[in-house]
Amino acid sequence: MAGIFSIAALAQNVTISGTVRNSTTKESAPSVSVAVKGTNQGTYTNDRGEFKLTVPKLPVTLVLSSIGFDSTEVSVTAPSENLTVEMVPSLTISMGQVVVYGGTRTALKYMESPVSSEYMTATTIRSVPTPIYYDAVRNLKGVDLTTSSLTFNTPSTRGFNGSGNLRFNQLIDGIDNQAPGLNFAVGSIVGPTSLDVDNMELLQGASSALYGSGGMNGTLLITSKSPFKYQGLSYEIKQGMMHVDGRERPISPYYDWSLRWARKVGERLAFKISSQLVYANDWQAQDYRNLLRNNVFSEVKGGDRVFDPNYNGVNVYGDEVSANLFQFGQAYSATIQTNGLSSAFANTFSGGATSNIVTYTNNVLGNNPTNAQLGTYFTNLNTFLNSAGIMAVTTAQQRADYLSAIQGFVPINLGFNNSTIPNQSVSRTGYEEKYVVDYNAYSLKLNGAVHYKITNNTEASLVAYWGTGTTVYTGADRYAIKNFKMGQYKLEFKGRNWFLRGYTIQENGGDSYTATTAAIFINRAWKSDANWLTTYAATYSEARRTLGYSDIQAHAAARAAADVGRFLPGTMQYSTAFQNAKHTTIGKGGAKFDDQTDMYHLEGQLNLTEYVKFAETLVGASYRLFSLNSHGSIFADTAGLIKISEIGAYVQLQRWLFNETLKLTLSGRYDKNENFDGRFTPRATALIKVARDNHIRLSYQQAYRFPSTQDQFINLLTGGANQLIGMGQKFRSYYQFDTKPAKTAESIVAYRSTFNPAVLVNATFPDLKPETVNSYEIGYRGLLTKKFLFDAYLYYSQYKDFIARVAVGRGQSASSNPVTELTELASPFTTTNYSFVLNSTTAVHAIGWGISADYEFAKACHLAVNVSGDRLNGVPAGYFTQFNTPKVRYNIGLSNDKVTRYSGFNIVWRWQDEVFWEGTFATGTIPSYGTLDAQWTWKLKDSKNQFRVGASNLLNKYYKSAFGNPDVGGLYYISFGHNL
């Protein structure tokens, strides 16, 4: 780089201005740091390589530095001196020399981080062959990435992988990136655009001691670009294609357009605006295997809709409504018998011999009635219903309903007499996911920030991130996140050794809804569950009794009869019912989330090192307030907003010992959520220097997480009569479980098989408390040569007080009458199922390891290899952990950004072992898979423009990252960018 400086003395100040270029290409170099040595004063070159800096007096030494260049010092001694400076591109990668913050919340070299961590610079992120920057973390050691949708990916480390990982923190410029109501990190839907990301730092393992609740297994820190450092106009137009083989749907386009503009106004004011639009036809979940559901959990079983009448497809919805035909028939018959009209009818036409409808019917019809006998029976029934006495005490609708009920009762009763009602469960016919969710995925971000330097050491910033999008998320259901909106707004003051920030997260669920409840709503819009089952049971019984059908034939006939009039996708009836489902809130029997939950956060930090001489000392504190507002569609907040507050404070001491060969760090944090006891979490680390840029690290860390807002207050109606509820200390009284107890799910199943009340067991609802982990780790990071960086870790973690779900049930009327209670529990249609959260009493432990090597060879070739594994031990048989982590995974990357003067490439091969996936949506095995990503970049000569051609999953080998999620295929793209 050459520097052409003009120096002017104005009063007591001297203004230094110049232009900086690359010494090899002679191109201007943007974002180069120009600092006055020995001071906090400095600036950055703009997008044209220009800078201006005012100093109090001469002489000064300017230090010019930028990633990818050797640092250069320039002495300015006299106003008349004309300087020429060239900065030389680095011949080797500055391995491990970047400055990181996450491990200690203070600046230190990456090589000296006392805990396991990974780091990606803006240059690295830009060259990763993934269409969405956020997905780049999957190439890091020990990282799993769950893909629920094209625009919804969730990273995890050290186990317990899932679409909404509550044990993993994500912070963007210090802002928690989790939706406070829906309880998932919004990933790439909200936050910096791809052109505005400066770096990403990943802390693997426990991090609650500095970052609070949630950092049990890791924390991801994403930092956006400063408008002071990165200036000018940048844009990228990326076009691609998906579904190239037509396996899921016809080939379709992929759009990704992004824009960023930043400008410095004078020496103290700078601003930036950025936006990004991503649009594509999403990957489709098409797993139609049969699922056996057991309350909250499930497993794959054989059979399909033809051979299993109780078929429940993984990605088929509405078929969750299921009942045992024999038990349903008994409950149906009992309901008919207790109807006053039945007693009157039997008494009237038996001449007073009996008032029992079953006895009368059996006496009149026998086991195999003729058509004449059936005709006489129903003629008598119509005569009875149209008699003056009955018409005087009933409505026309009541009489019509009763006639319909008896028309179902007679064949069902004959079925019991002839043993043609099977003791077998059947499910309603469902709808495939492609008909129930919106696969038109999009993400729109609109961001802006204003930064102002109050003094040379103090900067204020006002930042706004706003995003909206449509995607699909997997939790206890497949959730259609449609037109979801979230805003993140932050005001921050930052000094040389302190900061104070406040931010708010404003969430709006938009038109989001659940797939299962939407499908159930559609089915019930044309026929109630009871009517459908009545038709099914009656048809099945008669097909066996009168036609001699086989079991399979009878089931086919019964389903065809029960499905007459069913709303089919593409019809007006289906569309109308679907729209009604999506616009009716869950609390009112529909599928919509009506959520406007907000969160407010205040945080401050102070570095006291210049005042505390014996150690580097850091203190900080925070306050957080949740305002739950779902209008009863998610939380128990029908009476109004639910407020939850949290406070926290931390302290950290660091000191080098023994001539800077041993660095000890002690950290501790205390947090208090108003609904739980306070938690103190300690951390102790030791960094041992064995040679220059070679260190052994030892650490003990404790971490925890407070139960999430949903763990505490969820009151969500899911498929059928299934109610997800929160913590026992809230819902024991809310549902009066203390005086009207629910029964355990296992005992209800036993009761329905035996009808013995003695087998029923009252469920207990213990108080919920935070879950914790204690983690021990040893690691090594070192530059074995200037071109070879090696890193390894081994950890052992003990988990206890897992937050899990348990299913219970209670009669729908919650009656204190024992007879009513037993009658209602006998049928799934008169039983309300509850799934509540509690802490597991079983402690388990995990062990894991990771190794990585980065090597530069030949002409700027870079080989990156990492392999890692995690295993959970001490798990009792039948225990549901949701560890969801491969025993082995590896990544191999080869890149060279200087194949020619203007072109380079990056190739990454990823592979992971098979995983037995445990989830509340579905459970099953995820096969092992490998996938290849690649990208080639061409920079246009003498310009800031470049082309890229790349592919994610280049070989188009479909893979699934979580059970029930879509299969992910190849995405191929080409882009044109300016000033990237």
N, C-alpha and C positions, 0 to 999 in steps of 0.2 A: 504494500500500500504506500502511496505517496501522499504526504500531507503538504498542502499549500496554505500557509498561514498568513493572515494579516493581523497585525498587532497594533492596537491603538490605545494610547493612554488617555483616559478621560478622568479628569480630576485625580482622585486617589486610586481609581480602579483601572484595570487593564482588561480589555476584551480580546479574547483569543478566538479566532474563527478559522475554519478550514474545511477541507474535503478529504476524505479518506478512501483509498482504493486498495484492491488486492494487488500485491506485487507481481503475481504471475499472470493473471488475466487482465489486469488494469481496470477491472470493473469496480464500481463504487461499492462500498461495504456498509450496509445498514446495521443498526443495533450494536455498534461497537461501543464499549464502555470507555469513556475518556474521563479519567479521575485525576485529581490533584493529589500527588503522593503525600501521605502523612496527614491528610484531612478527610472530612466527609463530603467534600465538595466534588461535584462531577456532573457529567451529562452523557448523552448517547448520540451517536450519529443518526440522522433521519434516513428516510428511504433512499435519498440520493447520496448518502455518505457524508452529509454536511453536518457540522456542529458549531456551536457558539458557546463560549464559556467566559465568564467574567471573574477575574481573580483580584484580590486586594492589591497585590504588588508582585513584582518580579524580584528574583528569579523563582521559577517553579519547575517541578518535574511532572510531566504528564505521563500517566500510565494508561496505555491503550491495550485492551484485552477483549477477546471474543472467542467463544467456543469454535474450534477449528483453525485457530491461528496461534502462533507463538506470541506471548505477551511482549510488548515493546515499550521502552521508556524513552521519552523525548524531553530534553532539557531546554527550557525557554528562559534565556538570560537577559535579553535586551529587546526593546521594542523594534529596533531596526534589523534584528536578526531574521534572516530568511531560512526556514527549515525545510528540508525534504526528508520524509520518513516513509519507509516501506515496511509493512507488516507481512511476514512470510507465513503462508499456510503451513500448518503443522504437518510434519512428515508422518507422524504416528498419532493415533487416537490418544487423547489425554485420559487414559484409563484411570478411573477412580478419583480424579482430581476435581470433579464438580463439587459444588457446595450444596449440602442438603440441610434440612431443618427438622424433618419429621421425627427422627429418633429421639431428640432431646428438646425440641422446640427452640433450639438455638442453632446458629450457623456453625457448621463444621464440615471438614472434608468427608466425602463419601467413604473413603478408606477407614475413617475413624469413627464411623457409626457404631455405637455399642450394642445394637440389636440388628437382627436380620432385616434387610430392606433391599428394595430394588428401585432404580431411578431411570427415567426416560426424559431426555431433553427434547426440545422442540424439533431439533434436527432428526432425532431418532424417530419421534412420533410421525413426522412428515414422510419418512421413508418406509414406514411399516406398510406391508401390502395388505391393508384392510380398508374397505370403503369408509368405515366409520372409525374415527380416532379412538373412541372409547374402547373398542374391541382390541386395541393393541396390547392391553395388559395380559391377554391370554398367552402371550409369548414369554412371559416372565416365569421364573422358577417358582413352582409350588402353587400356581394359580389355576383355578377352575373357572370356566365361564359358562353359565347356564343361559341358553338361548330360548326364550319363550316366544320371541317374535323377531323380525328383522331389526326393529328399533328398540327391543327390550332385552338387554343382556345384563346379567348380574354376575360380577366377579366374587370369588370367595377364596380364602386360603385356609389351610389346615382343617379341612373337614366341614361338615354340616352345610354342604353346598345346597343351594336352592334358589328359586326365582326371587324370593323376598328374604334375603339373608339378614336377620336382625342381629347377628353376632359379628357383623362386619360394618365398620363405619366408612362413609364416603363424605369427604369435605371438599367443597369447591371454594377457593379463596376464603377458607374458614367457615363457610356456610354448610350446615348439614344438608345433604342432598336427598334426604328421605321425606317422602310425602307424609305429613304428620297424621293424616286420617287413614289413608289406604295402606300405610305401613310398608311401602316398598321404595327403594332408592330409584329415582326417576332416570338415572343413567344418562343416556344421551338425548332424552326428550327435553330436558331443561338443563341449562348450564352453558359453559363457553362453546362457541362454535369451533369447528375444526381449525379455523385460521387463527383462533385467539388463545390456543393452549400453549403455555410456555414450558411447562414440565409436569410430570406425574411422578409421585413418590409413593411407593407401596411399603407399608410396614407389615411384615408377616408375623402373626402371633399377637399375643395379648398387648393391649395398648391403653387400657382404661386408666392407668395411673396418671396419664397426661391428657387423655382425650375423653374420659368419662364413659358413661354407660354405653354399651354396645360394642366396644372394641375388644371383644373376647378373642376373636380369631384374626383380627387384622384391621388396618385402617388405610384407606386410599386417599391421598392428598393430591388435588388437581389445582394448579396455579395458572391463572390467565396472564396474558401479556400486559405489561405496563405500557400505557400510551406514551410515556416519556422515552422508553427504550425502543419500542417497535412502532414506527410511524409510517404514514403514507397509506395509499390505497392498495388493498390486496383483494383478489377475488379468485374463485376457482369454479369452473363449470364442469361437473362430472356427469357423464351419461353412461348408462350401462344396460345390461340385459340379464334377466333371470328366467328360470324355468325353461332353459334352452332345449331340454329333451321332451317337454310337454308331459312329463310324468304326472304332475299335480294339476297343471293348468297350462294353457297356451303360453308360448314365449311372451314375455312382457318387459316393458322398459323400467329402468331404474334412473331416478333423477336425484342429483345432489348439487345444489347451487348454494354457494356461500360468498359472503362479502364482509370485508372489514375495512374501516377507515379510521385512522388515528392521526391526531395532529397536536403538536405542541405550540401553544400560543404564548410567546415570550419564554422566560426561563422558569416560570412558576406554575403555569396552567397548562393542562393537557386533557384531551378527551378522546374517547373512542366510541364508535358504534359498530355493531356487527349483527349479521343475520344469517340464517341458514334454513334452507328448505330441503327436506328429504321426502321423496314420495316413491312408492313402489307397490306392486301387488305382493302381499306377504307370502311367506312359507305357510303351507297348510298342514294342520295336524290331521292325519288320516290313519290313525291306529284303530282298527275295528275289531281287534281281538276282544275276547269275552273277559269280563272282569267280575270277580266275586267280591262284593263289598261286605265288610264286617264292621258296621258302625262307622268309625272314623277312618279305618284302614281298609286295604283291599289286596287282592292278589289275582294274577292271571289264571284263568281256567280254560278248559277246552270248550268247544261248542260255538255255534253261531245262532242267528235268529231262527233258522230252519230247525235245528236239532236241539236247541235249548230254549224252551218257552220263557225262561227267566234271563234271557240274554241281556247283558249290560255292556255295550261297547265302550271302549276307553274314550274315544272321541265321538260318542253318540250321546245325546242328551234328551232327557224326558223319560228314558227307560229306567231311570233310578226309582220311579214309582213302581213298587212291586208288592205282591201279597201272596200268601199261601192260599190256594184255592179252597182247601178243606177248612182251614181256619176262617177264611172269609165267609164261606158258606155257613158255617156254624154261627158266626156273628150276625150274618144277614138273617138267618132263620130266627135267631133270638130276638132281633129287632122287630121282625114281623110279629112274633108271638107276643111281644109286650105292647103292640099297637092296640088301642081300644077298639078300633074297627074290626080287628081280627077276632077278638073275643065275641063281639056282638054278632058278626057274620056266622061264626061257628055255632054259637048258641041258637041263633035263629033257624038255621037250616039243618041242625041236628035235632031239632025239636026239643032243645034243652038238655040233650044227653051229654054235651061237652061244650066248653068254651075255649078249648085248646085248638088252635088252627091246624097244628100238625096232626093231632088225632083225627079231627074231622076230615082233613084232606086225605089222610091214609085210608080212612073208612070208605070214603066215596070213590077214590081213584085206585086204590091198591098200589101195586108196584109197577104194573105195565098197563095203564089205561088205554082204552080205545079212543078214537077221535070223538065218538059220540059221548063218551063219559066226560072227556075234556070240555066238549061243547056245553053239556049240561052244567058242569061246574061253573064255567064262566058266565053262563046265562043267569044262574042263581046269583052270582056275585054282582052282575050288573043290576039285577032286580033289587038286590039289597041296597046298593049304592044310590039307586034312584028312588028309594022309598021316601015317603014324606018325612019320617022321623029322622033319617040320616041326613037328608038335604037340609033339614032345619038346623042342624048342629055343625055342618061342615061347609066349606067353600067348594066351588067347582074344581079349583086347582088341587085341593086336598084329596078330593075323590079321584081325580085323574091320576095323581101321584100314587095313590093307594092301589088303583087298578094296575098301573105299570109295575108296582112293587110285587104284587101277587103273580103277575105274568112271569117275573123272574123267580119267585119263590117256588112255584109248582115244579119246574124242571130241576131246580136245585134240590128240592125235597125228594123228588124221584131219584135223583143221583145218589143221595145218601142211602135210600132204600135199596138201590141196586149196586152200590159201591162203585159208581162211575164218577164220583168227585175225587180227584187224586189229591193225595197229600203232597202237593208240589207247588212251588212258587212260580208265578208268571209276572212278567213286567209289561208295562205299556210300550207301544211302538215309539221309538225315539226319532230324533232328527240328527243327521250328521252335522259335525261342527261347521262345515263350509256353508250350511244354510242358516246358521244361528249367530255367527260372529262376523264382524266387518274386517275383511282382509285388505281393505284399501288403506294400507299403512302410510302415515305421514308424520312428519315432525317439523314444526315451524318454531324457530327461535328468533326473538328480537331482544337484543341486549344493548346496554349503553353504560358508560361510566365517565365521571368527571373527577380528575385528580388535581389537587392544588397543594403546592409546597408553601406551607405557612412560613417556615424557615428552611435553611439548608438541611436541618435534621428532622423536621416535622412535616408530615404529609397527610392531608385529608383526602378522602375519596368517598364518592357516592356512587354505588354500583347497583344496577338493575338487571336481573336475568328474568325473562318471561318466555314461557314456551307453551305450546299447545300441540296435541297430537292424537293419533289413533293407533293403538297397538293392541296386543293380546298378552295377558299376564296369567301365569299359572300359580294359584294358591291352593285353597281347598276346592276350588273350582277353576274352570277356564273363564277368566274375566275379560270381557270386551271393554277395553279402556278406550272409549270413543269421545273425541273432542275434549279430552282431559286438558285442564289448564292449571298452571302453577306459576306464581311469581315469587322471586327471591329478591329482597331489597335490603341493601346494607349501607350503613354509614360507619366509616372507620377513621380513626385518628391514629397515626403511627409515627413513633419517634425512633431514635437510634437504638433505644433499649427498652421500649415499652409500646404497647398498643391498647386501644380501647375501641371495641366494635359493638354495634348493635344491629341486629337484622331481624327480619320477619319473613315467614313463608306463608303465602296465601294460596290455599288449595281449592280447586273447584273441580268436582268429579265430572262435570260436563254431562254427557249422555252415556256414561259408563253403566254397564249392567253385567249380570252374571248369565253365562250360557245355560246352565242347568235350569235355573228358575224361569228363564225366558221360554225354554222348550216345554217345561211343565205347564206354564201359563197357557201356551198355545194349545196343548192337548186338552186342558180343562176348559178352554173356551168353547170347544165343540161338544165335549161330553165329560161329565164328572168322572172321577176315578171309580166311585161306587157303581155308577151306571155301566161303565166300561167293563168292570169286573163281573157285574151281574150278567151282562150279555155273554161274556166269555165263558163263565162257569156254566150257564144254562145251555149254551150251544155245544160246549165240549161234552157235557153229560148226555145230552140227547143224541149227539153223533155216536157216542159209544153205545148207548142203550138201544137206540132204534135202528141205527144204520150199520152197526158193527164195525165202525172205523177203528183203525189202529191208533195208538197213542199219538204218533206224529201226525196222522191224518186228522184226528180230532182237534189237535192243537191248531193246525193250519186252518181248519174250518172255523174254529172259535175266534181266532185272530181276525180272519176275514170278516166275520160277522160283527165283531166288536169295533173294527176299524171303519165300518161303513160311515161315510160322512167326514172322515178324517181330513183336516186341512193339509193340503200338499204344497210344498214350496213352489212358488211361481204363480199360485192362484191368488185372487183378490181376498178370499177368506183368510188365507195364511198371512198375507201382507198386513191385513187389518189387525189380526190378533197379535202379530209380531210387534207392530207399532204400539199397540196398547200395552203389551208387556214391557217394552222399553221405556214407555212414558208413565208407567205406574211404579211407584216406589216399592221397594222390597217389603217395607212395613205394612203396605196395603195389599200384599199378595202378588205384586209385580216383580220386576227384575232390576229396576233402576237404583243406582246409588245417588242419593241426593246429599252430596257432601260438600260443605264449605268450611272445613276445619282449618284453623290457623295455628301458627306457632311463633312465639316471640323469644328472642335470645339476646342476652347482654353478656359480654365477656371482656375481661381485661387481663393483661400480663405485664409484669415488670421484672427486668433483669437488674438485680442488686449487686452485681459483681464488683462494681467500682466502689461500693460502700462496704461490702462484706469481704474482707481481705483473705480469709482462710479458705474460701471456696467460691467457685462460680455458682451464684445463687439466683434461682428463678422462682417467682411466685405468681400465682394467677387465681382468678375466681370467675364464676359464671352464674347466671340466673336464667332459667328457662320457664316459659309458661305455654301450655297447650290450651287451646280453646276448641273443644270438640263440638262440632255442629253438623250433624248428619240428618237432622229432622227425623230421627228414629229409623233411618234406613240402614245404618251400620251400628250405631251406639245406642245405649239406653238413655237417650237425650231428648225424649219427646216433651219433657217438662221445661227444656231450655238448655243453654250451653253448659257443658261440663268443663270445669277448669282444673288443670293439673299443673302444679308448680314443682320445680326442681332447683336446688342450689348446689354448688360445688366449689371447692377450693383445692389448690395443689401447691406443692413446694418441691423444688429439686436442687440438690447440691452436687457439684462436680469438682473433682480435683485431680490434677496430675501428681503422681508421687514417684520417688526413686528416679530422679533426673528424667522425668517424662517417659518412663517405660510402663507405668501402670496408671490408668485413669479409672477412678471409682465414681460411680453415679448412684445417688440414692434419691428416689422419688416417692412421694406419697400423695394420695388424693382422697378427700372426703366428699361424699355426695349424699344428698337427702332428697328423696321424693316424698311428697306429702302423704302418700298412701302406703309408704313402707319405711322400715327402720333405715337409719343412715348406714352407709357403707364406707369403710376405709380400705383402699387398695394400695399396697406398697409395690415398689419395684427396686431392685438392686442389680447393678451391672458392673462388670470389670472388663476393661479393655487392656490387653497386654501387648505391648509392642515387642515383637521378636526380631524385627529388622525394619529398615525404612520401608514404609508402605506395606508392611506385613503385620497383621494383628490377630490375636486370638480374642474372642469375646465370650464372656460367661454372663448369664443373666438368670434371675428369678423374677417372675412377674405374676401378679395376681390381677385378674380382670373379672368383670361382672357385667350383667345388664339388668336394668330394671325391666319388669314386664312392660311390653309395649302398650300403647293406648288401646289397641284392640284386645290384648291380653287382659287389660283391666276392665274395659267397659263395653266390649262388643256385645251386641244383642241382635244378631243377624239371622233372619229366616232364610234357610237354603232350601234345597229340593225337598218336596213333600212337607212333612211336619217336623223338620229338623231345625232346631234352634241352636246356633252357636252363641254361647254366652261367656262372660268373662270370669273374673276372680270370685272365689267363694265369699270373701268378706263383703262383697257388694250384692251378689245375686242370691245368697241364702235368704235374705229378707225380701229382695225384690220379687222373687217367685214364691216366697213363703215355704221354702223347702223344709224349714225347721218344724212347721206344724202340718204340712202336707207333703210328706217325703216322696222323693222319686226313688225308683228302684234301679239297681245296676242292670246294664244291658244283658249281661250273661244270665242273670236270674230271670229276666223277662223271657228270654229265649227258652229257658228251661220250663217256665210256667206254661208257655204256649204249647209245649209238647206234652205236658202232663196234666195241666189245669189243677195242679196242686199248689195252693197258696203258700204252703210251708217253704217252698223253694225260693220265694221272693225275698230279696235282700235290700234293705234301705241303703241308698247311696249317701255318702258323706261329702261335704264340700269344705275342705280345709282352707285356711287362709293361704293366699299365694305370696311368695317371696321371691327376691331376685335369685338368678342362677349365677354360679361362680365357676372359675377355672383357676388352677394354680399351674404355672408353666415353668419348666426348667430347660435351659438351652445352652449348648456350646457351639461355637462357630469359628470359622477362620476365613479371613479375606486377605489376599495378598497379591502384589505384583511380582510374579516369579521372574519375569523379565519386563522390560519396558513395553513389550507387546503382548504379554500374556497375563491376564487377570483371572484369578481363581477364587472361588467362594464356595463354602460348604457350611451346612448346619445340621444339627441333630437336636430334636426336642422331645420332651416328655411332658404331657399335660394330664391333669386330673380334673374331671368335671363332676359337679354335683348340683343337686336341686334343678335338674333339667325342667324346663317348662314344657309340658306335654298336654294332650287332650284326652279326656275320658268321656265315654258315652253313657247316658242314663236315660230313663224314660218315666213318664207319668201319664195317667189318664187325662184325656183332653180337658175334662171339666175340673180337674184337680179337686175332686170331691173327697170329703172326709167320710163318706158313706162307704163301708168296706165292700158292699155288694156292687155299687156303682164302679168303684175303683177296679175290682176284679173283672167286671164286664168290659170295661174300656181297655184294660191292659191285654185282654184276650185277642184284640184285633189291632193291627198296625194302623188302621184308619181311625181309630178312636184313641190312639196313643200319641202323645207329643214327645219327641226325642230331643234331648238336650246334650250338647257337647260342651264341656266346660274345661277350663285350664287348671292344672295343679302341678305341683313339683313332684318329680319322681324321687323316690327314696333310694334308688340305686345309683351308686357312683361308678363311673367308667373312666378309663384312661386311654389316651391316644399317644402314639409314638410316630414320629415322622422325620424325614431327612430330605436334604436337597443338595445337589452339587451343580455348579455351573463353571464354565470356562469360556473366556473371550480371548481370541487370538487374532492378531493382525499379521498378515504375511503378504509376500509379493508386493504388488503395486496397489496399496490401499484396500486389499481384500480383508474382510472381517468375517471370521467364523465364530458363531455363538452357539454353544451347546449347553443345555441344562436338562437334568433328570431329577425327579423327585418322587416321593411316595408318602402316603399316610395310611395308618392302620388304627382301628379302634379295637381295644382289647377289654376283657372282663365283662362282656355283654351277656347277660342271662338269656337263656333260650326264650324266644318269643318277645324279647324287649325291642321296642320300636325307637331307634335312635335318630334316623334321618341323617346319618353321617354322609352318605352319598358322595364318596370320594374314591377315585381309583387308587389301587395299590401302587401303581407305577404310571408315570406320564413323562414324556420328554418332548423337547423342541430342538430342532437343528436349523440354524439360520446361516445363510451365506450372503454377503452383500459386498458391493463395491460401488461407491458413488463417483469413482474416477476411472471407469473403464476406458473412456476417452475424456477429452477435456470437458465435454459437455453432456456426458451420459453416464448412467449407472444403473444398478439393478439391486434387488433384494428378493431373496427366496427363503421361505420358511416352511419346514415340514413339522407338523404336530401330530403326536400320537398319544392315546391314552388307553389304559386297560379297561376291561369291562367293569361295570358298576352295578351292584344290586341297589336300585333306587327305591328309597322309601319316602313316600309323600302322602299328605292327607288327600290329594287328588287321586293319585294312583300309585301302585307299587309294582315293580317288575325289574327285569334285567335290561340294562343298556349295553349293547354289544360294544366291544372295543372298536376303535376307528382311528384312521389316520387321514390327514387332509393337507393339501399343498397350497400355499399362497405365494403369489409372485407379482412383482411390479418392475417395470422398466421406465426410466425417466430420461427425457431429452431436454436439455436447456438450450434455448435459442441463443445463438451468438450475439454478443453485444446488446443483450436485452435482459429484462427480468422475467421473461416469459418461459414457460416450460410445458411440455406435454408428458402425460403419464399414461401408460397402458398396464392394466393389472387385472388380477382375478383373486377372489377369495374362494377357496375350494376349487382350484383350477381343474382338477380331474373330474369334478362333478360327481363325486362319490357321496351320496346322501348319508348323513349321520344325524343322530339324535343325541342331545346333551342331557336330557332329563325325560323321565317316563311321562308320557302324555303330551309332551311338547312336539312341535313339528319337526319333520325331517328337513335338514338344511342342505341345500344344493349349491351349485356354483353361481357366483355373481361376477360378471365380467364387465369391466369399465374402461373408459378412456376419459382423460380430463385435460383441460387447458387451464393453466393458472398463471397469475401475475403477482410478483412480489411475495412469493410464498416463504 
